[in-house]
Amino acid sequence: MRWTANWMKPAALLLAGLLAACQSTQEGPAASSAPVASASVQTVSLPAVSYAPSTAVERGYSALVLDAASGEELYAVNADAARFPASLTKMMTLYLLFDAVSNGRYSLSTPLKVSANAASQPPAKIGLKAGSTITVEQAARALAVKSANDVAVAIAENLAGSEDAFARQMTQQARAMGLGRTRFVNATGLPEPAQVTTASDMAKLGLALKRHFPQYASYYRATSYSYGGRSFRATNNLLGKVPGVDGLKPVISGSPATISSRPPTAAASS
């Protein structure tokens, strides 16, 4: 299916879609990394969230286009169907990190410690070394540009003590934001059957991230990121190619799942 429409409205558009089966499309192996006492994710230990589906449909397609200014729905396909969020998960990881900076708990220059567990995460990653540190700003940029799993786990462990505890906070925040069909069990979006969401919920999360923390908008627009003497290209392949696209978060390389933009044309396809 391919859909294209021309809009005369100047308001920003938010596209949340292409939530494919991330168990098979997420970068890196499906197996979890070796457990570490302080940071291993134990899905079964998480409390049941009755309003979220128990799992999602593999390779399911969903799409949603909203007028970001008014909230008007412009296009939708299976917008409330259960889907695996994959690396869209990192929007909530970023939200909680930015919130910690906003309430004064951290500053952008605060160093985050890197555990062996964080360093051992599968790609995408920037190659953090166990025992090293990365600043909050560097970590946020690494998530926004490279979608780095090692960085996501480092953030989770520093903010909450363990990824398991951080995932609980993510789900609690989702509930507070009215994301009624979303459950998080890790900070990365790596394959977990119980980690579910919908295009509608991800659109709401994307809007909240942009509206509540507009000072970080440049992070999402960046087409590259440098760390440790290496340069990493953005995983959002529409940046610089589609007029008006200003980033946010792609679900898999080459398939943008959440795009905030001000283009004359918005398109979704599968």
Contacts in CASP RR format, 6 or more apart in sequence:
PFRMAT RR
TARGET T0000
AUTHOR 0000-0000-0000
METHOD contacts of the structure
MODEL  1
MRWTANWMKPAALLLAGLLAACQSTQEGPAASSAPVASASVQTVSLPAVS
YAPSTAVERGYSALVLDAASGEELYAVNADAARFPASLTKMMTLYLLFDA
VSNGRYSLSTPLKVSANAASQPPAKIGLKAGSTITVEQAARALAVKSAND
VAVAIAENLAGSEDAFARQMTQQARAMGLGRTRFVNATGLPEPAQVTTAS
DMAKLGLALKRHFPQYASYYRATSYSYGGRSFRATNNLLGKVPGVDGLKP
VISGSPATISSRPPTAAASS
1 61 0 8 1.000
1 77 0 8 1.000
1 269 0 8 1.000
1 270 0 8 1.000
2 267 0 8 1.000
2 269 0 8 1.000
2 270 0 8 1.000
3 63 0 8 1.000
3 75 0 8 1.000
3 267 0 8 1.000
3 268 0 8 1.000
3 269 0 8 1.000
4 265 0 8 1.000
4 266 0 8 1.000
4 267 0 8 1.000
5 74 0 8 1.000
5 75 0 8 1.000
5 265 0 8 1.000
5 266 0 8 1.000
5 267 0 8 1.000
6 264 0 8 1.000
6 265 0 8 1.000
7 13 0 8 1.000
7 74 0 8 1.000
7 264 0 8 1.000
7 265 0 8 1.000
7 266 0 8 1.000
9 67 0 8 1.000
9 69 0 8 1.000
10 262 0 8 1.000
11 67 0 8 1.000
11 68 0 8 1.000
11 69 0 8 1.000
11 70 0 8 1.000
11 262 0 8 1.000
12 67 0 8 1.000
12 68 0 8 1.000
12 69 0 8 1.000
12 260 0 8 1.000
12 261 0 8 1.000
12 262 0 8 1.000
13 65 0 8 1.000
13 66 0 8 1.000
13 67 0 8 1.000
13 68 0 8 1.000
13 74 0 8 1.000
13 259 0 8 1.000
13 260 0 8 1.000
13 261 0 8 1.000
13 262 0 8 1.000
13 263 0 8 1.000
13 266 0 8 1.000
14 65 0 8 1.000
14 66 0 8 1.000
14 68 0 8 1.000
14 203 0 8 1.000
14 206 0 8 1.000
14 207 0 8 1.000
14 210 0 8 1.000
14 258 0 8 1.000
14 259 0 8 1.000
14 260 0 8 1.000
15 63 0 8 1.000
15 64 0 8 1.000
15 65 0 8 1.000
15 66 0 8 1.000
15 256 0 8 1.000
15 258 0 8 1.000
15 259 0 8 1.000
15 261 0 8 1.000
15 266 0 8 1.000
15 268 0 8 1.000
16 62 0 8 1.000
16 63 0 8 1.000
16 64 0 8 1.000
16 66 0 8 1.000
16 79 0 8 1.000
16 199 0 8 1.000
16 200 0 8 1.000
16 202 0 8 1.000
16 203 0 8 1.000
16 206 0 8 1.000
16 257 0 8 1.000
16 258 0 8 1.000
17 62 0 8 1.000
17 63 0 8 1.000
17 64 0 8 1.000
17 199 0 8 1.000
17 202 0 8 1.000
17 251 0 8 1.000
17 257 0 8 1.000
17 258 0 8 1.000
17 268 0 8 1.000
18 61 0 8 1.000
18 62 0 8 1.000
18 63 0 8 1.000
18 251 0 8 1.000
18 255 0 8 1.000
18 256 0 8 1.000
18 257 0 8 1.000
18 268 0 8 1.000
18 270 0 8 1.000
19 60 0 8 1.000
19 61 0 8 1.000
19 62 0 8 1.000
19 83 0 8 1.000
19 84 0 8 1.000
19 85 0 8 1.000
19 86 0 8 1.000
19 88 0 8 1.000
19 197 0 8 1.000
19 198 0 8 1.000
19 199 0 8 1.000
19 202 0 8 1.000
19 251 0 8 1.000
19 257 0 8 1.000
20 59 0 8 1.000
20 60 0 8 1.000
20 61 0 8 1.000
20 83 0 8 1.000
20 86 0 8 1.000
20 251 0 8 1.000
20 252 0 8 1.000
20 255 0 8 1.000
21 56 0 8 1.000
21 57 0 8 1.000
21 58 0 8 1.000
21 59 0 8 1.000
21 60 0 8 1.000
21 84 0 8 1.000
22 84 0 8 1.000
22 85 0 8 1.000
22 86 0 8 1.000
22 87 0 8 1.000
22 189 0 8 1.000
22 191 0 8 1.000
22 251 0 8 1.000
22 252 0 8 1.000
23 30 0 8 1.000
23 58 0 8 1.000
23 84 0 8 1.000
23 191 0 8 1.000
23 193 0 8 1.000
24 58 0 8 1.000
24 59 0 8 1.000
25 86 0 8 1.000
25 251 0 8 1.000
25 252 0 8 1.000
25 255 0 8 1.000
26 86 0 8 1.000
26 87 0 8 1.000
26 189 0 8 1.000
26 190 0 8 1.000
26 191 0 8 1.000
26 252 0 8 1.000
27 122 0 8 1.000
27 123 0 8 1.000
27 124 0 8 1.000
27 252 0 8 1.000
27 253 0 8 1.000
28 122 0 8 1.000
28 123 0 8 1.000
28 124 0 8 1.000
28 190 0 8 1.000
29 122 0 8 1.000
30 190 0 8 1.000
30 191 0 8 1.000
32 40 0 8 1.000
32 41 0 8 1.000
32 190 0 8 1.000
33 117 0 8 1.000
33 120 0 8 1.000
33 121 0 8 1.000
33 122 0 8 1.000
34 117 0 8 1.000
34 120 0 8 1.000
35 117 0 8 1.000
36 115 0 8 1.000
36 116 0 8 1.000
36 117 0 8 1.000
38 115 0 8 1.000
38 117 0 8 1.000
38 157 0 8 1.000
38 161 0 8 1.000
38 162 0 8 1.000
39 115 0 8 1.000
39 117 0 8 1.000
39 118 0 8 1.000
39 153 0 8 1.000
39 156 0 8 1.000
39 157 0 8 1.000
39 161 0 8 1.000
39 162 0 8 1.000
39 163 0 8 1.000
39 164 0 8 1.000
40 117 0 8 1.000
40 162 0 8 1.000
40 163 0 8 1.000
40 164 0 8 1.000
41 163 0 8 1.000
41 164 0 8 1.000
41 167 0 8 1.000
41 185 0 8 1.000
41 186 0 8 1.000
41 192 0 8 1.000
42 164 0 8 1.000
43 185 0 8 1.000
43 192 0 8 1.000
43 194 0 8 1.000
45 164 0 8 1.000
46 164 0 8 1.000
46 167 0 8 1.000
46 168 0 8 1.000
46 171 0 8 1.000
46 183 0 8 1.000
46 185 0 8 1.000
46 194 0 8 1.000
47 168 0 8 1.000
49 171 0 8 1.000
49 175 0 8 1.000
49 183 0 8 1.000
51 180 0 8 1.000
51 181 0 8 1.000
52 180 0 8 1.000
52 181 0 8 1.000
52 182 0 8 1.000
52 183 0 8 1.000
52 196 0 8 1.000
53 82 0 8 1.000
53 181 0 8 1.000
53 196 0 8 1.000
54 194 0 8 1.000
54 196 0 8 1.000
55 82 0 8 1.000
55 193 0 8 1.000
55 194 0 8 1.000
55 196 0 8 1.000
56 81 0 8 1.000
56 82 0 8 1.000
56 83 0 8 1.000
56 84 0 8 1.000
56 193 0 8 1.000
56 196 0 8 1.000
56 197 0 8 1.000
57 81 0 8 1.000
57 82 0 8 1.000
57 83 0 8 1.000
58 84 0 8 1.000
60 78 0 8 1.000
60 81 0 8 1.000
60 83 0 8 1.000
61 77 0 8 1.000
61 78 0 8 1.000
61 270 0 8 1.000
62 77 0 8 1.000
62 78 0 8 1.000
62 79 0 8 1.000
62 81 0 8 1.000
62 83 0 8 1.000
62 198 0 8 1.000
62 199 0 8 1.000
63 75 0 8 1.000
63 76 0 8 1.000
63 77 0 8 1.000
63 78 0 8 1.000
63 79 0 8 1.000
63 199 0 8 1.000
63 268 0 8 1.000
63 270 0 8 1.000
64 73 0 8 1.000
64 75 0 8 1.000
64 76 0 8 1.000
64 77 0 8 1.000
64 79 0 8 1.000
64 199 0 8 1.000
64 200 0 8 1.000
64 203 0 8 1.000
65 73 0 8 1.000
65 74 0 8 1.000
65 75 0 8 1.000
65 76 0 8 1.000
65 266 0 8 1.000
65 268 0 8 1.000
66 72 0 8 1.000
66 73 0 8 1.000
66 74 0 8 1.000
66 203 0 8 1.000
66 207 0 8 1.000
67 74 0 8 1.000
68 207 0 8 1.000
68 210 0 8 1.000
68 260 0 8 1.000
73 79 0 8 1.000
74 266 0 8 1.000
75 268 0 8 1.000
76 199 0 8 1.000
77 268 0 8 1.000
78 199 0 8 1.000
79 198 0 8 1.000
79 199 0 8 1.000
79 200 0 8 1.000
79 203 0 8 1.000
80 181 0 8 1.000
80 198 0 8 1.000
80 199 0 8 1.000
80 200 0 8 1.000
81 198 0 8 1.000
81 199 0 8 1.000
82 181 0 8 1.000
82 196 0 8 1.000
82 197 0 8 1.000
82 198 0 8 1.000
83 196 0 8 1.000
83 197 0 8 1.000
83 198 0 8 1.000
83 199 0 8 1.000
84 189 0 8 1.000
84 191 0 8 1.000
84 195 0 8 1.000
84 196 0 8 1.000
84 197 0 8 1.000
85 182 0 8 1.000
85 184 0 8 1.000
85 189 0 8 1.000
85 195 0 8 1.000
85 196 0 8 1.000
85 197 0 8 1.000
85 202 0 8 1.000
85 251 0 8 1.000
86 189 0 8 1.000
86 251 0 8 1.000
86 252 0 8 1.000
86 257 0 8 1.000
87 124 0 8 1.000
87 147 0 8 1.000
87 188 0 8 1.000
87 189 0 8 1.000
87 235 0 8 1.000
87 249 0 8 1.000
87 250 0 8 1.000
87 251 0 8 1.000
87 252 0 8 1.000
88 189 0 8 1.000
88 197 0 8 1.000
88 202 0 8 1.000
88 205 0 8 1.000
88 249 0 8 1.000
88 251 0 8 1.000
88 257 0 8 1.000
88 258 0 8 1.000
89 152 0 8 1.000
89 170 0 8 1.000
89 184 0 8 1.000
89 186 0 8 1.000
89 187 0 8 1.000
89 188 0 8 1.000
89 189 0 8 1.000
89 195 0 8 1.000
90 143 0 8 1.000
90 147 0 8 1.000
90 152 0 8 1.000
90 187 0 8 1.000
90 188 0 8 1.000
90 189 0 8 1.000
90 249 0 8 1.000
91 202 0 8 1.000
91 205 0 8 1.000
91 206 0 8 1.000
91 209 0 8 1.000
91 248 0 8 1.000
91 249 0 8 1.000
91 258 0 8 1.000
92 170 0 8 1.000
92 173 0 8 1.000
92 174 0 8 1.000
92 184 0 8 1.000
92 205 0 8 1.000
93 143 0 8 1.000
93 152 0 8 1.000
93 155 0 8 1.000
93 156 0 8 1.000
93 166 0 8 1.000
93 170 0 8 1.000
93 187 0 8 1.000
93 188 0 8 1.000
94 140 0 8 1.000
94 143 0 8 1.000
94 144 0 8 1.000
94 209 0 8 1.000
94 216 0 8 1.000
95 173 0 8 1.000
95 205 0 8 1.000
95 208 0 8 1.000
95 209 0 8 1.000
95 212 0 8 1.000
95 213 0 8 1.000
96 155 0 8 1.000
96 159 0 8 1.000
96 166 0 8 1.000
96 169 0 8 1.000
96 170 0 8 1.000
96 173 0 8 1.000
97 106 0 8 1.000
97 136 0 8 1.000
97 139 0 8 1.000
97 140 0 8 1.000
97 143 0 8 1.000
97 155 0 8 1.000
97 159 0 8 1.000
98 140 0 8 1.000
98 209 0 8 1.000
98 212 0 8 1.000
98 213 0 8 1.000
98 216 0 8 1.000
99 212 0 8 1.000
100 106 0 8 1.000
100 159 0 8 1.000
101 107 0 8 1.000
101 108 0 8 1.000
101 136 0 8 1.000
102 213 0 8 1.000
106 136 0 8 1.000
107 136 0 8 1.000
108 135 0 8 1.000
108 136 0 8 1.000
108 137 0 8 1.000
108 140 0 8 1.000
109 135 0 8 1.000
109 136 0 8 1.000
109 137 0 8 1.000
110 135 0 8 1.000
110 136 0 8 1.000
111 133 0 8 1.000
111 134 0 8 1.000
111 135 0 8 1.000
112 133 0 8 1.000
112 134 0 8 1.000
112 135 0 8 1.000
112 136 0 8 1.000
112 139 0 8 1.000
112 154 0 8 1.000
112 155 0 8 1.000
112 158 0 8 1.000
113 131 0 8 1.000
113 133 0 8 1.000
113 154 0 8 1.000
113 157 0 8 1.000
113 158 0 8 1.000
114 128 0 8 1.000
114 129 0 8 1.000
114 130 0 8 1.000
114 131 0 8 1.000
114 132 0 8 1.000
114 133 0 8 1.000
114 134 0 8 1.000
114 150 0 8 1.000
114 154 0 8 1.000
115 130 0 8 1.000
115 131 0 8 1.000
115 153 0 8 1.000
115 154 0 8 1.000
115 157 0 8 1.000
116 130 0 8 1.000
116 131 0 8 1.000
117 153 0 8 1.000
117 157 0 8 1.000
117 163 0 8 1.000
118 128 0 8 1.000
118 130 0 8 1.000
118 150 0 8 1.000
118 151 0 8 1.000
118 153 0 8 1.000
118 154 0 8 1.000
118 157 0 8 1.000
119 127 0 8 1.000
119 128 0 8 1.000
119 129 0 8 1.000
119 130 0 8 1.000
119 131 0 8 1.000
119 150 0 8 1.000
120 130 0 8 1.000
120 150 0 8 1.000
121 149 0 8 1.000
121 150 0 8 1.000
121 152 0 8 1.000
121 153 0 8 1.000
121 188 0 8 1.000
121 190 0 8 1.000
122 149 0 8 1.000
122 190 0 8 1.000
123 149 0 8 1.000
124 146 0 8 1.000
124 147 0 8 1.000
124 148 0 8 1.000
124 149 0 8 1.000
124 235 0 8 1.000
125 146 0 8 1.000
125 148 0 8 1.000
125 149 0 8 1.000
125 150 0 8 1.000
125 151 0 8 1.000
126 142 0 8 1.000
126 146 0 8 1.000
126 148 0 8 1.000
126 150 0 8 1.000
126 151 0 8 1.000
126 225 0 8 1.000
126 227 0 8 1.000
126 230 0 8 1.000
126 232 0 8 1.000
127 148 0 8 1.000
127 150 0 8 1.000
128 134 0 8 1.000
128 148 0 8 1.000
128 150 0 8 1.000
128 151 0 8 1.000
128 154 0 8 1.000
134 142 0 8 1.000
134 151 0 8 1.000
134 154 0 8 1.000
134 227 0 8 1.000
138 227 0 8 1.000
139 151 0 8 1.000
139 154 0 8 1.000
139 155 0 8 1.000
140 216 0 8 1.000
140 219 0 8 1.000
141 219 0 8 1.000
141 222 0 8 1.000
141 225 0 8 1.000
142 148 0 8 1.000
142 151 0 8 1.000
142 225 0 8 1.000
142 227 0 8 1.000
142 232 0 8 1.000
143 151 0 8 1.000
143 152 0 8 1.000
143 155 0 8 1.000
144 216 0 8 1.000
144 219 0 8 1.000
144 220 0 8 1.000
144 222 0 8 1.000
144 225 0 8 1.000
144 249 0 8 1.000
145 219 0 8 1.000
145 222 0 8 1.000
145 223 0 8 1.000
145 224 0 8 1.000
145 225 0 8 1.000
145 232 0 8 1.000
145 234 0 8 1.000
145 235 0 8 1.000
146 225 0 8 1.000
146 232 0 8 1.000
146 234 0 8 1.000
146 235 0 8 1.000
147 235 0 8 1.000
147 249 0 8 1.000
147 250 0 8 1.000
149 188 0 8 1.000
149 190 0 8 1.000
152 187 0 8 1.000
152 188 0 8 1.000
152 189 0 8 1.000
153 163 0 8 1.000
153 187 0 8 1.000
153 188 0 8 1.000
155 166 0 8 1.000
155 187 0 8 1.000
156 162 0 8 1.000
156 163 0 8 1.000
156 166 0 8 1.000
156 167 0 8 1.000
156 186 0 8 1.000
156 187 0 8 1.000
157 163 0 8 1.000
157 166 0 8 1.000
159 166 0 8 1.000
159 169 0 8 1.000
160 166 0 8 1.000
160 168 0 8 1.000
160 169 0 8 1.000
163 186 0 8 1.000
163 187 0 8 1.000
166 187 0 8 1.000
167 184 0 8 1.000
167 185 0 8 1.000
167 186 0 8 1.000
167 187 0 8 1.000
170 184 0 8 1.000
170 187 0 8 1.000
171 182 0 8 1.000
171 183 0 8 1.000
171 184 0 8 1.000
174 180 0 8 1.000
174 182 0 8 1.000
174 183 0 8 1.000
174 184 0 8 1.000
174 201 0 8 1.000
174 205 0 8 1.000
177 204 0 8 1.000
177 205 0 8 1.000
177 208 0 8 1.000
178 201 0 8 1.000
178 204 0 8 1.000
179 197 0 8 1.000
179 201 0 8 1.000
179 204 0 8 1.000
179 205 0 8 1.000
180 201 0 8 1.000
181 196 0 8 1.000
181 197 0 8 1.000
181 198 0 8 1.000
181 200 0 8 1.000
181 201 0 8 1.000
182 196 0 8 1.000
182 197 0 8 1.000
182 198 0 8 1.000
182 201 0 8 1.000
182 202 0 8 1.000
182 205 0 8 1.000
183 194 0 8 1.000
183 195 0 8 1.000
183 196 0 8 1.000
183 197 0 8 1.000
184 195 0 8 1.000
185 192 0 8 1.000
185 194 0 8 1.000
185 195 0 8 1.000
186 192 0 8 1.000
186 195 0 8 1.000
189 195 0 8 1.000
202 257 0 8 1.000
202 258 0 8 1.000
203 258 0 8 1.000
206 248 0 8 1.000
206 249 0 8 1.000
206 258 0 8 1.000
206 260 0 8 1.000
209 248 0 8 1.000
210 217 0 8 1.000
210 248 0 8 1.000
210 260 0 8 1.000
217 246 0 8 1.000
220 236 0 8 1.000
220 246 0 8 1.000
220 247 0 8 1.000
220 248 0 8 1.000
220 249 0 8 1.000
220 260 0 8 1.000
221 239 0 8 1.000
221 246 0 8 1.000
221 247 0 8 1.000
222 234 0 8 1.000
222 239 0 8 1.000
223 233 0 8 1.000
223 234 0 8 1.000
223 239 0 8 1.000
223 240 0 8 1.000
224 231 0 8 1.000
224 232 0 8 1.000
224 233 0 8 1.000
224 234 0 8 1.000
225 231 0 8 1.000
225 232 0 8 1.000
225 234 0 8 1.000
226 232 0 8 1.000
235 250 0 8 1.000
235 253 0 8 1.000
235 254 0 8 1.000
236 245 0 8 1.000
236 247 0 8 1.000
236 248 0 8 1.000
236 249 0 8 1.000
236 250 0 8 1.000
236 254 0 8 1.000
236 256 0 8 1.000
236 259 0 8 1.000
237 250 0 8 1.000
237 253 0 8 1.000
237 254 0 8 1.000
237 256 0 8 1.000
238 245 0 8 1.000
238 247 0 8 1.000
238 250 0 8 1.000
238 254 0 8 1.000
238 256 0 8 1.000
238 259 0 8 1.000
239 245 0 8 1.000
239 246 0 8 1.000
239 247 0 8 1.000
242 261 0 8 1.000
242 263 0 8 1.000
243 263 0 8 1.000
243 264 0 8 1.000
243 265 0 8 1.000
244 261 0 8 1.000
244 262 0 8 1.000
244 263 0 8 1.000
245 256 0 8 1.000
245 259 0 8 1.000
245 261 0 8 1.000
245 263 0 8 1.000
246 259 0 8 1.000
246 260 0 8 1.000
246 261 0 8 1.000
246 262 0 8 1.000
247 256 0 8 1.000
247 259 0 8 1.000
247 260 0 8 1.000
247 261 0 8 1.000
248 258 0 8 1.000
248 259 0 8 1.000
248 260 0 8 1.000
249 257 0 8 1.000
249 258 0 8 1.000
250 256 0 8 1.000
250 257 0 8 1.000
250 258 0 8 1.000
251 257 0 8 1.000
251 258 0 8 1.000
END
